[in-house]
């Protein structure tokens, strides 16, 4: 089911990668400075439905599907999980923006899209003017500081990284049950419109997409940590302003200190908690819109 974004054009852009040509599906609309929006797991670019049309009044908005998600390509994962490293996924999105003519842009990522955004900004700092991430602390920080409370609340982090095809098979036996359990425990399912829910369900019901999502998590627990540790060892920090928002009622707020965590890897950090759970773009779209317009002020 295609989610309607009034005034936006659907595109598929082919980018080169070590896995061969990758098609990245995106919606493009508006005019002004470029703003790239990256969704999280197990969702698609549809998460931005509430705010993208308003943002398009001030920005050229690009809402894309990460590789493995939505209508983008879904290559099978390699043994080292590099196909779904955040470095590979970030390179896709950087190439997408270059192909669309945007040498520099603002960047906003939620959940897994926030992790891709972190890597994109680290690997291509000259392209990212300002960075905003939603409801995450850095991946390395979260793994290195795992507690019983975090492991119980985010048990999917440790389930999805199990060897192929264990999680793929188990989820494939009843995708709708998995989706209701996973998304419902973070915010309840009533916040998702019927059309967005259908799109998310289609994703977890597609074996190729579900495999890709598992590979996203497997990469986060392996090769992504190698890349992140190399940055820490080298003393690399994000040079652009970074703004982090997180849900007051979510597990990130309970288990981590996002402002302090991000100050380890970024030079200039601001942010605050919003009165919601994990799915900020769908739970608090108007509050998020205010924050976006203020931070990416033009």
N, C-alpha and C positions, 0 to 999 in steps of 0.2 A: 504494500500500500504506500503510495507516494504522499508525503506530508506537504501540505500547501504552505508556501511562504509567499504571500502576495508581493508581486513585483520582482521576484527572484527568478533567475534563469538556471536551469539544471545543466550541468556540464560534466563531462568525463575527460580528464586530462591524463595523458600517458607520460609517465616519468621513468627514467632509467634507474636501475638499481642492480646490485650484485645478483639478485634473483631473476634478472631479466626485466622486461617492461612491466610496469605496475600501473594499473588504471586507478586513479583517485577520483571518486565521485564527489561533486561539490555543488553548492548553491551559491550564486553570486548575485548581489543586488546592491543598489544604492550608489552613492558617489561621495568623494572626499578621501581622506587618508584610509589606507587599507587596514582592515582588522580581520585576523584569522581566528575562527572559533573552532575548538577541538573538544569533542565529546568524550565521555568515559564509558566504562563497562557496565552492563552489557547493552549499551545503547547505540545511538547513531546521531547524526547531525540534527535529527528531529528534536533533540532536547532544547534547541534554541528557538523553538517556534514562538514562544511568548515575547522574546526580546529582539530577535533579529530584524523584524520589520521596523521597529522603532530606531534601532541602531543604524539602519540603512538611510535614515534621514540625515545623518552626519558623517557616515563612513561608507567606504566600499567594503561591504561585508562578504567574507568568504567563509561559509560553513561547510566543512568537509567531513567525509567519512574516513577514519583511519584505515590503513590497510588491514584487511581481515574482517572489517565491520561494514554493515550496511551494503551499499552498492559498489564498494571498492574491491579491488582484486584480493584474492585469498590464497596466496601461495602456501603449499604445504611446508611445515616447519622443518628446518635442518636439525641435525643432531646437536649442534651447539646452540640452537635457538636463536641464532643471529638474524634470521629472517624477521623476527619480531622483537629484536632489540630496540630500545627506544632510539638508538642511533639510526637504525634503518628507517623506523617509522617517522622520525624527525626529518631525515633527509628527503623522504617523500613529500612532506608538507612544505619544506623549503623550496624544493624543485617546483611544486605546484604554484607557489606564490611567484617565483621567478617566471614561470611560463605565462602567468596572468599579467606580467608586467610590473610586479611589485617588488622592487629591490629592497625596500624597507617597509616594515609593517608593525602594527600593534598585535599582541598575541594574548589570547584568553583560553585557558584549558581547564576542564573539569575532570577530576578523578584520573583515569588513565591518560586522558588528553592533557591533563596537567603535567604528568610525568613525561609525556612526549614533548610538551612545551618547554619543560626544564632542560631537556637534552638539546632541543632545537636552539634555545637561547644560549646554551653553553657552547655548542659546536659552531653556531653562526651568529656570534654576538653583534656583528656589524649589521645584521638584517633586522634584529628585534629592537624596536625603539623603547617599548615598555612591555612588561610581562605581568599578567594576573593569573593566579592559580586558585582553584576552588576545592576546598575540603581535603587537602593533602599536606603532609609534611614530606620532606625528601625520602625517597625509597630507602636509601641506605640507612638513614636515621631510624625509620620505622622498623626495618628488620633488625638492626643492631640493638634496638630498645624494646623488643617484643616481650610483653608480659603475659601472664595467664589471662588477664581481662581482654587484652588485645587479641590474643589467639582465639579465645572463645567468641568474641564479637565478629572478628574478620576471619573466621575459619576457612572461608573460601580461598583466601590467599594460600593456604597450605594444602587445600584439596585440589585446586586447579593445577598446581605444579607437579602433581603426581604423574608418573610416566604415561605416555600415550599407550593405549587408548582408555585408561581407567576412568578419568573424569568424563571424557567424551561419551563413553558408553553408558555410564550411569545417568548423566544428564539426558542423553538421547532417549532413554527409556520413558521419560515423562518430562519433556521440556517445560510445559506450562506449570507443572508443580514446582520445578526448580526455580522458574522465574518468579512465581508468586512468593515462594519462600525467601528468595534472595532479596528482591526489591521490597517486599512487604516488611521485612524486619528492619529495614533502614528508614522507611518513611510511611509505610502503608501504601496500598496500590491505588487509592482513590485520587491521588494527585496526577495520575497519568490519564490523558484522554484515551478514548477507545481506539483512535487511529494511531496514536503513538504506541500504545500498548501492543497493538497488532504488529507494528513494525519491530518492536523489541522481541516479541515472541517469534516472529519470523526469523530473526537472527539466531536465537538459541536453538531453534528447530532445524536450522541448516547445518548439516554435519561439517561442512567446510568452514563455516563461520565459527561454529563452536570450537573446532580444533584451533582455529586462529586465535580465539580468545584465550584458550588454555596456553597456547604458545606465548602470548603476550605476558601472562603471569609467570610461565617458566623462564622466560628471558629476564623478567624482573628479579628473579631469585638467583640468577646465575650471571650471564654476561653483562647485564646492566650494572650489577654490583662491581664488576671488574672495572667498567668504565667510570663509575662514580668514585671508586677508591683511587683510581689514577688521578682524577681531578683533585681530590682532597690532598693526595700526596704532593702534587705539583703546586698546591696552593691556589688553584684556579677558582675564581669567583665570578658570579654573574655581574657584569658592569652596569646593566640597565636597571632603572627602578623596578622593584617587584612589589606587588600588592597581593596579599593572601587573605581570602575570606573562608571561613569554615562554619559549620553548623553547630550552634550552641548545644543541641541535643544529640549530636553525633559522637562516634567513638574517637575521632581525631581529637575533639575537644577534651574528652575524658582521659585519653592516654598520652597525649603529646602537647607540646607547647609550640604551636606553629610559628609564631614570630621569632622565638629564640632559635628554633630548628632551621628556619630559612636564613637567619643571619650568619649561620656557619658557611653558607654557600653563596651568599649574595651581599653586595656592598650596601645597598639601600633598600630596606624592607619596611613596609607598612601593612596594616590590615586590622581586621576585627572579626569577631563572631557575629553571625546573624541568627535570628530566632527561628531555627528550622533544623532539619536533619541533614542527610547527606546530599539530597538532590536539589541543590540550591537553585539552578535555573528553572526548575518546575515547581518548587515549593515557595520561593521568594523572588519571583521574576521582577517585580517592581523595585524591590530593594536592591536587587542585583543591578538592574538597569541604572539606578542612581549612582551606584558605585562605579560602574563602567564608564558612564559619561563624565564623572568627576576625575577618575584616574587617567583615562585616555582623552583628557580635555584637549580640544583643538581650537 
